[in-house]
């Protein structure tokens, strides 16, 4: 009798599964998994897209990223190959790569856990007797990064303000992808954030763009609301200057001196209005 009941229950289960036209069964050898009932309380692990330069040759970068202690999901060479526009994928997107290091964005740390990393072959900065120079990116690289980034963003729903420079998430340690990376060109293609020029002009109305910001505490709060790991000290201290350099390198590469000027504040205000409008409605106080 017990065996008959067991067989009956098994038969009912099989009939139930067969009756559900939406049922998707995966055979995992010793058991079956029904994937037809997907929970709504879930989202993608991937929230950020982080762009880097390799600070070295393709050969050096490939060896370091594939055999060393660091890695990235993608490596973009400087030119297309005979086979066409080839990008190297070194880590599956669903796996964590080791490209961000100690990092922070919008309250999150360990950005490796939530990001896709793209390394672009580029020497980065070179210090000479005449000053620091930067290697330009090739037209092929910019075009292929646009295609790759647009694909990743579409698949994971990454917000514009979460398409980031390595220097954005680690301003005390990193400067990549550097001031020659064309962030506005990518933004014009729908990739990443960029302030509207008219809004920047609105916030600059009547001000000298080079005028020094008096309320450093407010500027710090604005940068922090956008995402940066900046202290709320009310002082233009070294960590704040490092964040300003990273911010300016991303959004005003013509001058990334780290000076807290009116144009820098107008840019962050325009970005907050566009991407975080609630911040404009909240009283910020004055840490000074």
N, C-alpha and C positions, 0 to 999 in steps of 0.2 A: 504493500500500500504506500509506504513512504517513498519508494522508488517511483511509483506511478505519479505521486504528487509532484516530485522533483521534475520528472519528465514533462508533466503538465505545465509547471511554472516556466520551464525552459521554452516549451512550445509557445506559451503566451508571450514571452519576451521576444521570441523570433517573429511572431505574428505582428507584435507591436512595432518592431523595427521595420518590418517589411511594409506595414501600413503607412508609415511616415514617408511620404515621397521626398521630403527635404533631408532625410537622414543621410549622413555621410559617414561611412564606416571605414576606419583605417585598420588594416590587419597588421598587428605588431608581433606576429609570430604566436606567442602563447596567449594572447588576448586581443580583443577588438576594442576600438575606441570610437564612440559616437560623437561626432563634432557638429551635429546639427543644432545644438542649443548653445549659442555663443553669448556670453555675459556682456551686458552693456557697461559694466563697471570696469573698463580697461581702456588703455590708450597706448600709443607707441612709446617705446623706450627712447626713441631718437627725437630730440628736441632742438638740437643745435647742429650747425654746419660750420666747421672751423677750417680756415685757409692758412697755409703755411708756405714759406719758401724753404728749400733744402739747405741753403748756405753751403752748397758744394755741387760737385758734378753729378750727373745721372748715375754713373757707376758707383761712386761713393755712397750716394743716397740709397740706391737699391741694395747695396750690401748692408748698410746700417739698418734700413727699415725692414729688411727681410730676415736678417741673421743676427741683429743686435738686440739690445734691450728696449729699443723704441720701435714703433710701427705706425702705420697709417693705413686707412682703408684704400686710398688711391694715390698713385704717383703719376704726375703729368710730365712727360718729357718736353724738351724744347721744340722739337719739330716732329712732324708726322713721319711715319716709317713707310717703306715701300708697300706695306700692306694697308696703308691708310692711316686715319687718325686714331692711333692706338693709345689707350690709357691702361696702365697696369693696376689691377686690383690685387692688393696684397693681403687684405683681411676681409672676410665676409661682412656685409653690413650689419648683420644681426649679432656679430661678435664685437667685443670691445677691443679697440686698438689703443696703443700707448703713445698718444701724440700730444695731449694737452698738458700733462704734468700737473703741478699744483696750480689750480685754476678756480675761477669764480665767475658766475654770471647770474644776476637777478636772484640772489639768495642761494643758488646752488653751488656746491663745490664738487670737485672730482668730475669735471666736464667730460672726461673720458667715458664716463658711464652713460652719458646721454647724447653723444655726438658722433657724427661722421667726420673724419679728418681727411683733407686733401692736401698733399704735399706737391708743390710746383717746383720743378728744377730751376733754381735761380741762385746766383752766388750771394745775393744779399748785399750788405755794406762792405766797402773796402776803404780803409783809412789810408790816405796819402798825405804827402807834405802840403798839398793844396787844400786838404780837407776830406771829408767823407763823401764817397760817391756810392751810387746804387746801380745795380744791374737792371736794365729794362726787361720786361717780359716780352716774349715774342707774340706776334699776332695770332699764331697758331694756338699758343697756350691760352690766351684770353678767350678765343672762340671756343675751344674745347672745354675750358672750365665753365663757360656759360652753359654749354649743353649738359655737362655732367651735373652742375649745381641745380639747374632747372629740373632735371630728372629727379634728383634726390629730394628737392624741396616739394615737388608735386607728390611724390610717393609717401612722404611722411608729414606733410602739412606744416613744414617749418615756417615760423613767423619771420617776417623781414628783419626784425630786430634781433633775431637769433642766428643770422648769417654773420659770422664773426671773424675777425682777425685773431691770430694767436695772441697778439699784443693786447687785444681787448680783454681777454680773460686772464692774462698773466702780465700786466703792464710793468711790473718790477723786474721781469726777467727777459721779456721777449720784445722784438720789434717787427716780426714778420706778420704779413707779407711785405711790409715796408711802404714808403711813401709813393712809390711808382706803381703800386697796384691800382688799377682803375675802378675804384668802387662805384663811382657815378655811372660809368658805362654799364656795369653789371646791374645797377639799380634801374637804369633806363630799360634794361631787358627784363625787368621783373624779378631781379635777384637781389635780395638784401634791402636795407633801409637807406633812405636819403632824404634830407630836409627839402621842403619846397622853397625855392628861392624867394618867392613873394612873401612867405611867412618869415623867413630870416630878415628880409628888408623891413618888415613890419616891426619886429622886435628891435631892430637897429635904428629905427626912426629917431632922428635928432641926436644920435650918439656918434662919437668918433669910434670906428671899429677897433682902434688900437688903445682906446681908453681902458685903464685898469679897473677891473671889477672890485668894488669895495666890499660887497657882502659875499665873502668866500664861503661862508656857511651855507648860503642859499645855493651857490653854484655846486658845492659838494652834494647837497641833497638832491639837486637835479641830476647830476651825473650818477648818483647811486640809484635813483628811481629808474633811470634808463637801463641800468644793469651793472655798472662798474663797481668794483670793490674799492671804494674811496672812503677814507675816514671822515667822520663828521666832527672835525675839530674846530672848524671856523678859522683855521690857519692854512696858509699856503706852505704846507710842510712837504718834505721830499716825496712821500707816497702820493700826495695830491698832484704834485708836479708830474710824476710818472704817469698817472692816469690822464692828465691833461695832454701829455705828449702822445699817448696812445689814441686818445679821442681825436686830437687834431690830425694825426697821421691818417686816420680813417676818413674824417669828414672835412678836413682843410689841410691837405698835404702841402700846400704852398708855404705854410708856416706852422711848424710843429715844435716851436721853441718851449712849449710848456707854460707860456705866460697866460695868466688868467685875464683875458681881454674881453671887451664887449661883444666882439664878433663871435668868439667861442661860446659865450653865454647865449647869444641869439640863436646859434645853431642848435644847442641842446634844447632850448625852449621850443624851437620849431619841430624838433624830433619828438619831444614829449607831446606837443599838441597833435601831431600826426598819428603817433603810435600809442601814446599813453595819456589820453585827454583827461582822465580822472585826476591825474596828478595836478593839473592846472586848477582844479576846483578845491583841492585840499589846502588848508593853512599850513605853511611850512615852518613858520617860526624863524628865528635867527640864532644859530649857535654862537654867534659873536656876542 
